[in-house]
Amino acid sequence: MVEIVTILIGAAAVVMVFLLSPLRGLIVFIAALAWYPSFLAVPIGTIDITVSRMVILAFFVKLLLQGRLTRQLRLEKIDKLIIVYFMAEVLAGATTANSIGQFLENRSGAMFDMLLPYFAVRLAVRNKQEYLSLLKAILVIAVPLAAFGLWQCLTGNNPFGFLWKYYAWAADTSFTPMHRSGFFRANVVFPHPIMYGLFFAMFGPVCMSLLRQPRPKRPTYYAGLAAMGVGVFASMSGGPMFASMLALSFILFYRYRKFWRLAVGSVVAMCLILEVVSNRHFYDVIGPFTFSASTAWYRSRLIEVAFFEGGMSGHWLTGYGQADPGWGPRIDFREFTDIVNHYILILARYGLVGLIPFIVVLVAVFKKLIEALRMSVSEEDRWLAWCVLAAMFGILGSFFTVSLFGQPVVVFYMIMGFGAIMPHIVAGRNYRLARKKPAHEAPYAVKT
């Protein structure tokens, strides 16, 4: 029965994508991603397809049939790097897979979560007005999701909990409320409370772009952003709270951004001092931002085992693949390894062949955002780029405490897409001219 419902909802969303503009089709995709459980899927042969994957596939089929896919998309360096990173994972994983067929099925699903959302943003958002419209739509999608999360956090009742018994990749699954610090950990339609909280922690800083635009509806936007904060709180998870704290700190630093060299130098100096004078590593300072000292200790031990105690020995090049690296008993009492660090997750699965291209892609995104800051001709445009930078800063910091799965994987690659298009957003039709101008020449470039 649930498969029929999934098909019907997916079909309705697909029809909407074909009837609407690419931008509104992208909004339909985000709504499907946020509101329909990612653990409900329809098996097609050996492949399981979710509603959000139906929608993103329809999005590209529509553009292909209209000829817009080949006409609009001009691959830039950052686009090619994203593709190279994805292919590096495929090549590394192929060397460690027990079954090439199953591995390729896994990567085909990853393509729906990584490449397609990124390129959907590249194709659907063409100017600043469309970008701001997308952010407003995200707020509308997020507010009721946060309200349901708050209800679950306070009462323990998940209105969508009955759907867990239809979990596509596990048998005899039922929803069980999780307690923490006198509250319940909300997840609503997400596979885990951490992933639910990360949805808001990732999109929230980006949506703060709305606050400095001309004629802002400030009470409405503030209410929507407050709901984002409620969503993070309702998850009762340290990872989303840590990401939010980092992003908010970065946003508050906007006024003092000319002192960024001093700030970076101070952070590096403090880390070095901790290494020298303390019996703890600098990354142990993440501990106070989690709910439990034991989980902070586990995260520190995971780093030590992986990098300094031979965890990757013999697997540095292409990793362990999808198999458990077997570090669990070396860290605590568990037989399996809970890799709560996204960087180590990529390293463990795909080795340096996967991790190095991933880092290169991240550097390319930051270069695009810095380029956008230099091209901006107004404070409002600089604020757009700064908020995406803040979101990336928070996300990458949280990667030391969580590894992504479910909906946040898609959100992460969409935000990287925001970074890729930001120079086009702030420079508009003058993008090519602005790239050629030196940083001191107005009006196409402004020093930051």
N, C-alpha and C positions, 0 to 999 in steps of 0.2 A: 504493500500500500504506500509506504513512504517513498519508494522508488517512483511510483506514478505521480505522487505530489511533486517530487523533485523535478521530474520531466516536465510537468505542466508549468511549474514556476519558471523553470529554465526556458521553456518555449515562449512564455509570455515576455520574459526579459529579452530574449533574442528578437522577437517581433518589435519590441520597443527600440532596440538598437538599430534595426533596419529602417525604422520610420523616423528616427531622430537624427540630429546632426552628430558629427563625431564627438564634440564636446559633451553633449547630453548622453551620448552612448557611453562615454567614459564614466559619467556620473552614475548611470544605471549599473555599470560594472562595480563601482565602489560600494553602491548600496547593496548589491548582491553579495559582495565580499563581506561586508559588515554584518548583514542581517540574516544570511542563510548559512547554517553550520557547514564548516569546511569538512566535517567528518561524515556528512551525508553525501553519498555518491551513487551514481548509476554505473554498473559494470557494462562496458562495451567490449566484448571479447575478454582480453586479459587486462584491459585498461579501465580504471575507475575515473569517471569524469564528474566534477562538481558543477553547481549552477554557475559559479563565477568563471569557471573555465569554459563553459558553454558560451557565456556572454563575451569573453575576450576573444574567443575564436570567431564568433559572429561579427565582432567589431572589425577584425582584419579581413574576413571574407567580404564584408560590405565594401571596404576601401579597395580591395583587390578588384572586385567586380566593377566598381566605378572608375578604376584606373588611377585613383588618387594615391594608392600605395606606392607605385613606382614614380608617379609624377611629383609628389610632395617630399618624399624622403630622400634627402641627400646625406649620405653617411659622412659624419665628421670623425675626427680622431677618437673622441671619447666613445662613440658608437662602436667603432671597430674594436676598441679595447674591451668593451663589455662582451662582444662576441668572442674575442680571443680568450677571455677569462672563462666563459662558459665552455668553450671547446677544450681548454686546458683541463677543466674538471672531467670532461668526457674522456679525454685521452688518459689521464691519470687513473680514473676509475676503471677503465677497460683493462688495465694491467693487473688489477687486483680482484676483479669480479669473478665469482664462482660461476655465474651464469650471465653471459653477455646479453642474452635476450631480456632477462629481468632487469639488468642494469640499464639497458637502453630504454626500457619502459619507464624506469625511475627518472631518467634524464629527460625523457619527453614530457613527463609531468612537471619537472623542474623548469622546463622551457616556458610553460604556461605561467609559472610563478615568478620567473626572473626576467627573461628577455621580452616577452610579450607585454607585460605591464609597463616596462621601461619605454619601449617603442610606442606604446599606445599614448603615453604622455607626450612623446616627441611629435606625434602626428596630430593629436587632438587639440593641443594648446598652441595657438599661433600668435597670440598677442597678450598684452597685459590685461585687457578687459576680460578675455576668456579665462585667464589664469585666476583673476579675482573671483569670477563667477564660480569657478571650480572650488575655490576655498570656501565660499559661502555655502555651496551645496554640501561640502564635507561637514561643516558645522551643523547643518540641518539633519544630516544622517546621524551624526554623533550624539546629539542632544538626547533623543529618546533612548538610544542605546545606553547612555550613561544613567538615565533615570531607572531603567530596568536593573542595571548593575547596582545602583544604590539600594534599591528595594531588596535585592538578593543579599547584599552586604549586611543590611540591618536585620533581615528576617530569616535568612537561610533558604528562602523559597525561590527557586529558579523557574519562572513560567515556561521556560523551554527545556527544562530538565528531562521531561519525558522522552525527548528525542534521542537521548543517549543510548537507549536500548537498541537503536537502529545504527549504532556506530559501524561504519563500513569496514574497518580493519581490525575489529576485535569482537570476540563472541562473549555473550553474557555480560555485557557492559551496562551498568546502571549509574545514574547520577548520585553522587555522595557529597553532601555539603562539606566544605573544608573550613576549619576554624583557625583564627589567628588574632591574638591580642583583643579578645572580646567581641570580634566581629566575624562575619563569614566572608570568605574570599569569592568575589563575584567572577563569573566567566561568561554568563548569559549563553551565547551561541558559539563561543570560542572554545578550543580544545583544552585550554588551561588558563587560570587566572593571570599568570604572567603575560601571556599573549594578549589577553583582553586589555590589560593595563597598558601594554606597549602600543596598542592601536592608538590610544589617546596621547601617550607620551611622544609618539612619532609625529602625528598629524597636528597636535596642539601648537607647538612652536611655529610651524609653518603657517597655521591659520592666524597667528598673531600679526601677520603681515597686514591684515585688514584694519588694524588700529590706526595706522598713519596715512591712510589713503584720503583723498579729498572728500569732504562731506560724509564722513563716516557715520554709520548708525551705531554710535558707541554703546549705548545701553544694550542693544541687541547683540553686538559682537562680544561685549564683556560677559553677558549671560551665557553665550555659547562657549566661550573659553573657560568660564567657571565650570560648565558642565564637563568639559574636557578634564579639568582638574578633579572633579568628582569621580569620573571614570577611572583615573589613575588611583585615587584613594580607595575606591571600591574593590579594586583588585587585591588590596592588602599585600602587595608584592614589592620587594626591595628593588628589583631591576627596573621596573617602570618609574618608581619614585626617584631612583638614582639618575635615570635618563632625564627626567623632568627637571631635577635640581640642576644638573649640568647645563641643560638648554636654557633654563631661566637665568642662571648666572651669566651665561654668554650673552643673552639678550640685554641684561642689565648693564653689561660692560660696553654696550654700544656707544654711550656718550664718551667713554674713555678709550675708545679703540685705538687712538694714536699712540697709546702706551703699550701696545700689544707685545712689543719686543721685551719690555720690562716684565710683563706678566708671564710670558713664556719662560724667560730666564729665571724668574723667581720660582716657578713650579719645578723646573729642572734642578735648580739649586736645592730646593727642599727635598726632592727625591734623593739626590746624592747625599745630602746630610743624613737622611734617614738610614741609608745604606751603611754609612760610615759609623754613626754613633749609636744606632739602635741594633738590637738583636732580631729585629723583624725586617722583612723586605718592604720596600716602599708601597708595593701593591696591597699590602695588608691594611693600608689606610682605608680601603674600600669597605672593610668590615663594619665600621660604625653606621654605614648607610643601609645595612641589611637589618632584617628583623631578628636575626638569630646569629649569635657568635659562632655557633657550630657550622652554619652554612657559609659564613665568611671564612672560617678555617678551612672548610672543604675546598672553596674556590682557590685559596692560596696554595693548598697542597696539590691541586690539579695542575697549576702552573709549574710547581716545582718538579712534580713527577714527569710531566711532559717534556720540559726543557732541560732540567738539570739532573735528573736521576735516571736517565736512559730510557724514558718512556717511548721516545721516537727512534730509538736505536734500531738500525736496519730498515727503517721505514721513512726516513727523511725525504726521499725523493718523491714517491707517489702515495705514501700513506698506507693505511690499513684497509682502505675501501669502506664499504658499508658495515664491516665487521667491528665488533667491540674490541678495542685495543687491549683489554684485559688489565686496566689500571685500577679497577675497583678495589680489590683486596689490598692494594698498596696504599690506598687513601683512607678507607674506612672499612666497615663491616660488610658492605655490599659486594655482591658477586659481579654486578655489571658496573660500567663506567658511566656516570652521569656527567656528560661534558657540558657544563654550564659556563661555557666561554666560547663565543662564536669564532674567534680566531683559532683557537685550539681545535674546534670542531672541523673547520676547513683543513687545518694541518693534518689532523688525524685521518681524515677521509681521503684527502688528495695530496698530502705532502706539500713540499715547497713548490711543486709544479702547479698546485692550485692556489696556495697562499700568496705567492709573490705576484701573480697577475691580479689577484683580488686587491692587494695593497696598491698596485699601480692604478687600478680603476678608481680607488678612493682618492688618490692624489690627483687624478684627472678631474674628478668632480670638484674638489676644492679649488683647483686651478680655474675651472669654469666660473665658480662663484666669486673668486677674487677678480677675475676678468670682468664680471658683471658689476662689482663694486667700483671698479675703475672707470667703467663706461657710463655709470649712472649720472644723469644730469640734474637730479632732484633728490631731496632727502627721502621722499616717498619711495623712489626706486632703489636707493641704497638700503632702505629698510626691508624691502622685499628679499634682496639677496642675503641680508644679514640674518633674517629669520630662518631661511633654509640652511645657512651655515650653522645656526644654533641647533636646529633639529639634527643635523649630521653630527655635530659635536656631542650632543646628548646620546644619540644612538651608538656612536662608536665607543663612547665611554662605557655605556651599559653592556657592550659586547664582552667586557671583562667579567660580567656577572651572569649573563644569560646567553643562550644560543637560540636562534630563531627557528620556528616552525609554524605552520598554519598561516593565517592571514598576515601577520607582521612581515613575513618574507616578501609578500607582494607589496606591502606599503613601503618597505625599505627601497625596493627597486623603483617604485614610483617617485619617491623623494630624490633618488639619484637622477631620475628623469627631470625633476624640477631643476636640479642643479645644472643639467646639461642644456636646458632651454633658457636659463636665466639671462645670459647675455643677449639673446634675441628679444626677451621680454622687455628689458630695460632700454635697449638701444633701438628696438623696432626696425623700421626700414633702413635706418642708418647703421645697422650692425656691421656691414662690411667696411664702411668708411671709419667707424669708430675703432675697429680693430687695427687700422693702419695708423691712427693718430697716436702720438706719444702721450704719456700720462698727464703731462702738464698743459695740453692744449684743450681748451674749452671750445664748444659746448659739449663735445662728444665724450669727454673723459674727465673725471674729477678724482683727484687724489683722495685716498682714504687714510 
